[in-house]
Amino acid sequence: MWSRRNNIINMEEKRVALIGIIVEPGADTGRVNDVLSHYRDYVIGRMGIPYRERGISIISVAVDAPADVISSISGKIGQIPGISTKTLYAKV
């Protein structure tokens, strides 16, 4: 089945990236999950690790999406108070 959305996505170059997310105490993790749920079609997988000694959580999210979508995901999550993000792009 053809759709305008899929056609546009297929025309753009998709990239594989890893978004690293640091969640500080008191940060709104619900908003992080909302953003990731909104972009779930691009998420390959995610892993969360609580770092109890420091009181933070570390989340890694693997995505396969156009560069502007990856930037949007990282940017929206990074704007949440108490959240820091960095994105690493694959060379493939």
Buried (B, 14 or more C-beta within 10 A) or exposed (E): EEEEEEEEBEEEEBBBBBBBBBBEEEBEBEBBEEBBEEBEEBBEEBEEEEEEEEEBBBBBBBBBBBBEBBEBBBEBBBEBEBBBBEBEEEEE
